């Protein structure tokens, strides 16, 4: 009897204290440097499951389909039919844009207000949630399998409240006034790996700040080039090389 009551899968925690929440999901986070700091990447199937009634209505009104045909188009899109997929994706993008929808992302443990932020959803074609690397500081997140909860506010009042929770409205910490955005983790690690200096993982952050090898190398690289445009191109090539080196070394690196 006791075994049926105790633990996460017991009667109390699983069925009485825990429940599934509508318009919510959970997924692993990955870095997406192409996103603005007020955007996040949401899987196509996840977003469609939340907005399915609105998509059905748009297919009926704008595409002239019957309700049965509209439902069949969505089912074919989920099975991978190219034409149906493009039709549904177009309706989904227009619905999100027309209603200016926001989603909430929460990473537990929720230590402060910046653990729950609002973002503008962008469709992804995989099954993970993409976030800009610069907002990791507030979530205290990294990219080693961390998961987040995603919620869709469904009422106008909740969407209006979510506007106040946009990441762009919380650029500075209310506790100490410091910038909440951070360029740590991937950028620092990838650049330092490119410098070919062997350091321990524990001392990497300190070494990157104190060692002048990388700035001197960049200075010598750009100092031999007179044209500003060529300097920018050379710096971009250096970043691409850093990405290759970091990827080869099995490191996550999110240079643009």
ZIRA-V321162 format. One line per field, one symbol per residue. phi: phi as a letter, one per 40 degrees, with the letter a starting at -180 (. if undefined). psi: psi as a letter, one per 30 degrees, with the letter a starting at -180 (. if undefined). burial: b if it has 24 or more other C-alpha atoms within 12 Angstrom, else e. A space follows every 10 residues. Layout:
phi=???
psi=???
burial=???
This chain:
phi=.cccbcgccc dcccbbcbac bcfaabaccb cbcccccbba cbddcccccc bdcccdcccc cccgcccccc ccccccccch cccccccccc cccccccccf cbbbbbbccc cacccbbbac cbcbbbbbcc bcdcccdccf bbbbhdbbcb bbcbcccccc ccdccddccb cbcccbgccc cabcfccccc cccccfbcbc cccccccccc ccccdccccc ccccbccccc cccccccccc cccccccccf bcabcc
psi=eeffellegl eeeefefklk klhllklkkl kjffklfgll kkkeeeeeee geeeeeeeee eefglleeee eeeeeeeffg keeeeeeeee eeeeeeeefh kllkkkkkkj fafgfjlklj kkklgahlkk lkffgfeefh lahggkllkk kjkfleeeee efefgkffgh fkkfefglkf kkgaceeeee eeeffhkjll eegeeeeeef kgeeeeeeee effgkekeee eeeeeeeeee eeeeeeeegh kkkhk.
burial=eeeeeeeeee eeeeeeeeee eeebbbbbbb bbbebbbbbb bbbbbbbbbb bbebbbbbbe eeeeeeeeeb bebbbebbee eeebbebbbb bbbebbeeee bbbbbbbeee eebbbbbbbb bbbbeeebbb bbbbbbbbbb bbbeebbbbb bbbeeeeebe ebbebbbbeb beeeeeeeeb bbebbbbbbb bbbbbeeeee eeeeeeebee eeebeeebee eeeeeeeeee eeeebeebbe ebbebbeeee bbbbbe
